[in-house]
Amino acid sequence: MKKVLMSACLLGKKVRYDGGSLSVNDRLIERWVSEGRVVSVCPEVEAGMSIPRQPAEIFKGSGNGVLDGEDDVVEKRGGIVTDDFISGASIALELCNKFNIEIAILAEFSPSCGSSFIYDGSFSGNRIPGMGVTAALLRRHGIKVFSQYEIANAHKAIHAASE
């Protein structure tokens, strides 16, 4: 049975920067959890960041830029947390390798997990096309990354990978 990596916050775990979650109520996810298919991860928490913690955004860049050493992840108060985000992404990749995971469903807009859109680094709520650090690292290693808005597409990819 193919396993799926999922952002812990999407599973109702209160791991977000503000101590909240982004619970997704979806029958496919419920089925995957009951089948033991889901591996849960919060890259920031895995890297040792606290709950709650300062909001962070990629400053005028993207997850790929962070991985390439060109961009930084910055907290709202100015602290640079780039190394924590890279560490968390590496832990997520280790989980994928350990469990032979080829599909991930990650929280859109997050500086770690955003797969199509992230915030622009100005803390103004402005979203831009781009990936977070974890999404970028996973994609670099051939893992298909979907957001919580693409559950049906992820389901199709799981079944395609199982054939």
C-alpha atoms as an extended CHARMM CRD file, in Angstrom:
* protein
*
       163  EXT
         1         1  MET       CA              0.0000000000        0.0000000000        0.0000000000  PROA      1               0.0000000000
         2         2  LYS       CA              1.3970000000        3.3820000000       -1.0440000000  PROA      2               0.0000000000
         3         3  LYS       CA              1.7660000000        5.8560000000        1.8060000000  PROA      3               0.0000000000
         4         4  VAL       CA              1.1420000000        9.5990000000        1.5620000000  PROA      4               0.0000000000
         5         5  LEU       CA              3.0270000000       12.3690000000        3.3730000000  PROA      5               0.0000000000
         6         6  MET       CA              0.6400000000       14.9880000000        4.7750000000  PROA      6               0.0000000000
         7         7  SER       CA              1.0450000000       18.2880000000        6.5630000000  PROA      7               0.0000000000
         8         8  ALA       CA              0.1000000000       17.6570000000       10.1860000000  PROA      8               0.0000000000
         9         9  CYS       CA             -1.9880000000       20.8380000000       10.3270000000  PROA      9               0.0000000000
        10        10  LEU       CA             -4.2590000000       19.4660000000        7.5790000000  PROA      10              0.0000000000
        11        11  LEU       CA             -4.9450000000       16.4630000000        9.8170000000  PROA      11              0.0000000000
        12        12  GLY       CA             -6.1690000000       18.7240000000       12.6280000000  PROA      12              0.0000000000
        13        13  LYS       CA             -2.9450000000       18.8380000000       14.6180000000  PROA      13              0.0000000000
        14        14  LYS       CA             -2.4150000000       22.2380000000       16.2420000000  PROA      14              0.0000000000
        15        15  VAL       CA              1.0940000000       22.8180000000       14.9330000000  PROA      15              0.0000000000
        16        16  ARG       CA              0.7580000000       26.0390000000       12.9390000000  PROA      16              0.0000000000
        17        17  TYR       CA              2.6980000000       29.1680000000       13.8810000000  PROA      17              0.0000000000
        18        18  ASP       CA             -0.3940000000       30.4950000000       15.7000000000  PROA      18              0.0000000000
        19        19  GLY       CA             -1.0750000000       27.2110000000       17.5090000000  PROA      19              0.0000000000
        20        20  GLY       CA             -3.9680000000       26.3900000000       15.1880000000  PROA      20              0.0000000000
        21        21  SER       CA             -4.6450000000       23.8340000000       12.4840000000  PROA      21              0.0000000000
        22        22  LEU       CA             -6.0530000000       23.7980000000        8.9530000000  PROA      22              0.0000000000
        23        23  SER       CA             -8.2010000000       20.6830000000        9.2920000000  PROA      23              0.0000000000
        24        24  VAL       CA             -9.4310000000       19.3050000000        5.9950000000  PROA      24              0.0000000000
        25        25  ASN       CA            -12.6260000000       17.2860000000        6.1400000000  PROA      25              0.0000000000
        26        26  ASP       CA            -12.4360000000       14.9520000000        3.1810000000  PROA      26              0.0000000000
        27        27  ARG       CA            -13.6190000000       11.3490000000        2.8430000000  PROA      27              0.0000000000
        28        28  LEU       CA            -10.5120000000       10.3260000000        0.9160000000  PROA      28              0.0000000000
        29        29  ILE       CA             -8.2550000000       11.5860000000        3.6980000000  PROA      29              0.0000000000
        30        30  GLU       CA            -10.4100000000        9.8600000000        6.3210000000  PROA      30              0.0000000000
        31        31  ARG       CA            -10.1050000000        6.6250000000        4.3380000000  PROA      31              0.0000000000
        32        32  TRP       CA             -6.3310000000        7.0070000000        3.9420000000  PROA      32              0.0000000000
        33        33  VAL       CA             -5.9320000000        7.5810000000        7.6820000000  PROA      33              0.0000000000
        34        34  SER       CA             -8.0650000000        4.5130000000        8.5000000000  PROA      34              0.0000000000
        35        35  GLU       CA             -5.9860000000        2.4420000000        6.0520000000  PROA      35              0.0000000000
        36        36  GLY       CA             -2.7610000000        3.5560000000        7.7660000000  PROA      36              0.0000000000
        37        37  ARG       CA             -1.6360000000        5.2250000000        4.5620000000  PROA      37              0.0000000000
        38        38  VAL       CA             -0.8720000000        8.6960000000        5.9980000000  PROA      38              0.0000000000
        39        39  VAL       CA              2.4920000000        9.8060000000        7.3890000000  PROA      39              0.0000000000
        40        40  SER       CA              2.0660000000       13.1240000000        9.1870000000  PROA      40              0.0000000000
        41        41  VAL       CA              4.7310000000       15.8450000000        9.3110000000  PROA      41              0.0000000000
        42        42  CYS       CA              5.1080000000       19.4770000000       10.3060000000  PROA      42              0.0000000000
        43        43  PRO       CA              8.5390000000       20.4840000000        8.9960000000  PROA      43              0.0000000000
        44        44  GLU       CA              8.8540000000       23.4690000000       11.3370000000  PROA      44              0.0000000000
        45        45  VAL       CA              8.0080000000       21.4620000000       14.4510000000  PROA      45              0.0000000000
        46        46  GLU       CA             10.2600000000       18.5850000000       13.3250000000  PROA      46              0.0000000000
        47        47  ALA       CA             13.0750000000       21.1390000000       13.0500000000  PROA      47              0.0000000000
        48        48  GLY       CA             12.5180000000       22.1460000000       16.6900000000  PROA      48              0.0000000000
        49        49  MET       CA             10.5370000000       25.3400000000       16.2100000000  PROA      49              0.0000000000
        50        50  SER       CA              8.0170000000       26.1440000000       18.9350000000  PROA      50              0.0000000000
        51        51  ILE       CA              4.2180000000       26.2550000000       18.9250000000  PROA      51              0.0000000000
        52        52  PRO       CA              3.2420000000       29.0370000000       18.7670000000  PROA      52              0.0000000000
        53        53  ARG       CA              6.0640000000       30.7700000000       16.9110000000  PROA      53              0.0000000000
        54        54  GLN       CA              6.6060000000       33.9680000000       14.9720000000  PROA      54              0.0000000000
        55        55  PRO       CA              5.0160000000       34.0120000000       11.5360000000  PROA      55              0.0000000000
        56        56  ALA       CA              7.6460000000       33.5120000000        8.8500000000  PROA      56              0.0000000000
        57        57  GLU       CA              7.7510000000       34.1100000000        5.1050000000  PROA      57              0.0000000000
        58        58  ILE       CA             10.3060000000       33.6810000000        2.3570000000  PROA      58              0.0000000000
        59        59  PHE       CA             11.6900000000       37.1570000000        1.8080000000  PROA      59              0.0000000000
        60        60  LYS       CA             11.3010000000       38.1310000000       -1.8470000000  PROA      60              0.0000000000
        61        61  GLY       CA             12.0520000000       34.6370000000       -3.0630000000  PROA      61              0.0000000000
        62        62  SER       CA             10.9930000000       31.0220000000       -3.1660000000  PROA      62              0.0000000000
        63        63  GLY       CA             11.6930000000       27.6110000000       -1.6830000000  PROA      63              0.0000000000
        64        64  ASN       CA             14.0580000000       26.8400000000       -4.5410000000  PROA      64              0.0000000000
        65        65  GLY       CA             15.9280000000       30.0610000000       -3.8330000000  PROA      65              0.0000000000
        66        66  VAL       CA             16.2080000000       29.0940000000       -0.1660000000  PROA      66              0.0000000000
        67        67  LEU       CA             17.5850000000       25.6610000000       -1.0890000000  PROA      67              0.0000000000
        68        68  ASP       CA             20.0560000000       27.3030000000       -3.4790000000  PROA      68              0.0000000000
        69        69  GLY       CA             21.2820000000       29.7010000000       -0.7640000000  PROA      69              0.0000000000
        70        70  GLU       CA             19.8830000000       32.7630000000       -2.5460000000  PROA      70              0.0000000000
        71        71  ASP       CA             16.8470000000       33.5610000000       -0.3480000000  PROA      71              0.0000000000
        72        72  ASP       CA             16.0280000000       33.5650000000        3.3670000000  PROA      72              0.0000000000
        73        73  VAL       CA             13.0430000000       32.6390000000        5.4840000000  PROA      73              0.0000000000
        74        74  VAL       CA             12.4460000000       35.5620000000        7.8280000000  PROA      74              0.0000000000
        75        75  GLU       CA             10.2330000000       35.9300000000       10.8870000000  PROA      75              0.0000000000
        76        76  LYS       CA              7.9060000000       38.9020000000       11.1400000000  PROA      76              0.0000000000
        77        77  ARG       CA             10.1900000000       40.4520000000       13.7850000000  PROA      77              0.0000000000
        78        78  GLY       CA             13.2260000000       39.9950000000       11.5400000000  PROA      78              0.0000000000
        79        79  GLY       CA             14.8060000000       36.7880000000       12.7840000000  PROA      79              0.0000000000
        80        80  ILE       CA             16.2740000000       34.5930000000       10.0690000000  PROA      80              0.0000000000
        81        81  VAL       CA             15.0210000000       31.0000000000       10.3360000000  PROA      81              0.0000000000
        82        82  THR       CA             16.2860000000       29.6710000000        7.0020000000  PROA      82              0.0000000000
        83        83  ASP       CA             18.2860000000       26.8370000000        8.5810000000  PROA      83              0.0000000000
        84        84  ASP       CA             15.2330000000       25.6190000000       10.5240000000  PROA      84              0.0000000000
        85        85  PHE       CA             13.1560000000       25.4860000000        7.3490000000  PROA      85              0.0000000000
        86        86  ILE       CA             15.8640000000       23.6010000000        5.4540000000  PROA      86              0.0000000000
        87        87  SER       CA             16.2370000000       21.1830000000        8.3760000000  PROA      87              0.0000000000
        88        88  GLY       CA             12.4690000000       20.5700000000        8.4780000000  PROA      88              0.0000000000
        89        89  ALA       CA             12.3910000000       19.9900000000        4.7210000000  PROA      89              0.0000000000
        90        90  SER       CA             15.2250000000       17.4690000000        5.0520000000  PROA      90              0.0000000000
        91        91  ILE       CA             13.3150000000       15.5950000000        7.7560000000  PROA      91              0.0000000000
        92        92  ALA       CA             10.2370000000       15.4550000000        5.5040000000  PROA      92              0.0000000000
        93        93  LEU       CA             12.3930000000       14.0630000000        2.7000000000  PROA      93              0.0000000000
        94        94  GLU       CA             13.8550000000       11.4580000000        5.0940000000  PROA      94              0.0000000000
        95        95  LEU       CA             10.3010000000       10.3280000000        5.9300000000  PROA      95              0.0000000000
        96        96  CYS       CA              9.5170000000        9.9990000000        2.2260000000  PROA      96              0.0000000000
        97        97  ASN       CA             12.6280000000        7.9000000000        1.7290000000  PROA      97              0.0000000000
        98        98  LYS       CA             11.9520000000        5.7600000000        4.8090000000  PROA      98              0.0000000000
        99        99  PHE       CA              8.3630000000        4.9580000000        3.7920000000  PROA      99              0.0000000000
       100       100  ASN       CA              8.9180000000        4.9460000000        0.0030000000  PROA      100             0.0000000000
       101       101  ILE       CA              6.5110000000        7.8880000000       -0.3470000000  PROA      101             0.0000000000
       102       102  GLU       CA              5.9540000000        9.3170000000       -3.8160000000  PROA      102             0.0000000000
       103       103  ILE       CA              2.9690000000       11.5990000000       -3.0720000000  PROA      103             0.0000000000
       104       104  ALA       CA              2.7050000000       14.4770000000       -0.5830000000  PROA      104             0.0000000000
       105       105  ILE       CA             -0.2280000000       16.7030000000        0.3380000000  PROA      105             0.0000000000
       106       106  LEU       CA              1.0380000000       19.8970000000        1.9070000000  PROA      106             0.0000000000
       107       107  ALA       CA             -0.5790000000       23.0970000000        3.2030000000  PROA      107             0.0000000000
       108       108  GLU       CA             -0.8000000000       25.7410000000        0.4950000000  PROA      108             0.0000000000
       109       109  PHE       CA              0.6730000000       29.2250000000        1.1400000000  PROA      109             0.0000000000
       110       110  SER       CA              3.0640000000       27.9890000000        3.8550000000  PROA      110             0.0000000000
       111       111  PRO       CA              6.7570000000       28.9720000000        3.5860000000  PROA      111             0.0000000000
       112       112  SER       CA              7.4980000000       25.2700000000        4.1020000000  PROA      112             0.0000000000
       113       113  CYS       CA              4.6350000000       23.4960000000        2.4120000000  PROA      113             0.0000000000
       114       114  GLY       CA              3.1560000000       25.8000000000       -0.2160000000  PROA      114             0.0000000000
       115       115  SER       CA              3.1530000000       23.9200000000       -3.5190000000  PROA      115             0.0000000000
       116       116  SER       CA              1.7860000000       26.5760000000       -5.8920000000  PROA      116             0.0000000000
       117       117  PHE       CA              1.5560000000       29.7960000000       -3.8790000000  PROA      117             0.0000000000
       118       118  ILE       CA              3.4090000000       31.3640000000       -0.9490000000  PROA      118             0.0000000000
       119       119  TYR       CA              3.3400000000       34.7720000000        0.7230000000  PROA      119             0.0000000000
       120       120  ASP       CA              5.6860000000       37.3980000000       -0.7130000000  PROA      120             0.0000000000
       121       121  GLY       CA              7.7250000000       38.1130000000        2.4150000000  PROA      121             0.0000000000
       122       122  SER       CA              6.1070000000       41.4690000000        3.2140000000  PROA      122             0.0000000000
       123       123  PHE       CA              3.6870000000       40.0640000000        5.8410000000  PROA      123             0.0000000000
       124       124  SER       CA              0.8920000000       41.9170000000        4.0580000000  PROA      124             0.0000000000
       125       125  GLY       CA             -1.0930000000       38.8420000000        3.0330000000  PROA      125             0.0000000000
       126       126  ASN       CA              0.0220000000       39.1490000000       -0.5910000000  PROA      126             0.0000000000
       127       127  ARG       CA              0.2950000000       35.7230000000       -2.2430000000  PROA      127             0.0000000000
       128       128  ILE       CA              2.5890000000       34.9930000000       -5.1610000000  PROA      128             0.0000000000
       129       129  PRO       CA              3.2260000000       31.9370000000       -7.3260000000  PROA      129             0.0000000000
       130       130  GLY       CA              5.9500000000       29.8190000000       -5.7690000000  PROA      130             0.0000000000
       131       131  MET       CA              6.8160000000       26.8990000000       -3.5450000000  PROA      131             0.0000000000
       132       132  GLY       CA              7.8160000000       26.6100000000        0.0640000000  PROA      132             0.0000000000
       133       133  VAL       CA             11.0960000000       25.0250000000        1.1210000000  PROA      133             0.0000000000
       134       134  THR       CA              9.7470000000       21.5270000000        1.8340000000  PROA      134             0.0000000000
       135       135  ALA       CA              7.6360000000       21.3990000000       -1.3320000000  PROA      135             0.0000000000
       136       136  ALA       CA             10.6510000000       22.4640000000       -3.4120000000  PROA      136             0.0000000000
       137       137  LEU       CA             12.9690000000       19.8770000000       -1.8330000000  PROA      137             0.0000000000
       138       138  LEU       CA             10.4570000000       17.0580000000       -2.2610000000  PROA      138             0.0000000000
       139       139  ARG       CA              9.8460000000       17.9570000000       -5.8940000000  PROA      139             0.0000000000
       140       140  ARG       CA             13.5980000000       18.0320000000       -6.5220000000  PROA      140             0.0000000000
       141       141  HSD       CA             13.6140000000       14.4040000000       -5.4110000000  PROA      141             0.0000000000
       142       142  GLY       CA             10.7580000000       13.3160000000       -7.6630000000  PROA      142             0.0000000000
       143       143  ILE       CA              7.9490000000       13.4050000000       -5.1160000000  PROA      143             0.0000000000
       144       144  LYS       CA              4.6290000000       14.6680000000       -6.4590000000  PROA      144             0.0000000000
       145       145  VAL       CA              3.3920000000       17.4830000000       -4.2250000000  PROA      145             0.0000000000
       146       146  PHE       CA             -0.2500000000       18.5290000000       -4.0180000000  PROA      146             0.0000000000
       147       147  SER       CA             -2.0850000000       21.0670000000       -1.8650000000  PROA      147             0.0000000000
       148       148  GLN       CA             -5.1660000000       20.4790000000        0.2670000000  PROA      148             0.0000000000
       149       149  TYR       CA             -7.1600000000       21.8330000000       -2.6930000000  PROA      149             0.0000000000
       150       150  GLU       CA             -5.9740000000       18.9870000000       -4.9290000000  PROA      150             0.0000000000
       151       151  ILE       CA             -7.0160000000       15.8840000000       -2.9600000000  PROA      151             0.0000000000
       152       152  ALA       CA             -8.7530000000       14.2680000000       -5.9480000000  PROA      152             0.0000000000
       153       153  ASN       CA             -5.6430000000       14.7230000000       -8.1070000000  PROA      153             0.0000000000
       154       154  ALA       CA             -3.4700000000       13.2590000000       -5.3490000000  PROA      154             0.0000000000
       155       155  HSD       CA             -5.8330000000       10.2820000000       -5.1210000000  PROA      155             0.0000000000
       156       156  LYS       CA             -5.4600000000        9.6550000000       -8.8590000000  PROA      156             0.0000000000
       157       157  ALA       CA             -1.6650000000        9.8930000000       -8.5510000000  PROA      157             0.0000000000
       158       158  ILE       CA             -1.6560000000        7.3650000000       -5.6840000000  PROA      158             0.0000000000
       159       159  HSD       CA             -3.5740000000        4.8620000000       -7.7590000000  PROA      159             0.0000000000
       160       160  ALA       CA             -1.4130000000        5.4940000000      -10.8230000000  PROA      160             0.0000000000
       161       161  ALA       CA              1.6930000000        4.8670000000       -8.6750000000  PROA      161             0.0000000000
       162       162  SER       CA              0.1820000000        1.6410000000       -7.3180000000  PROA      162             0.0000000000
       163       163  GLU       CA             -0.3390000000        0.1100000000      -10.7570000000  PROA      163             0.0000000000
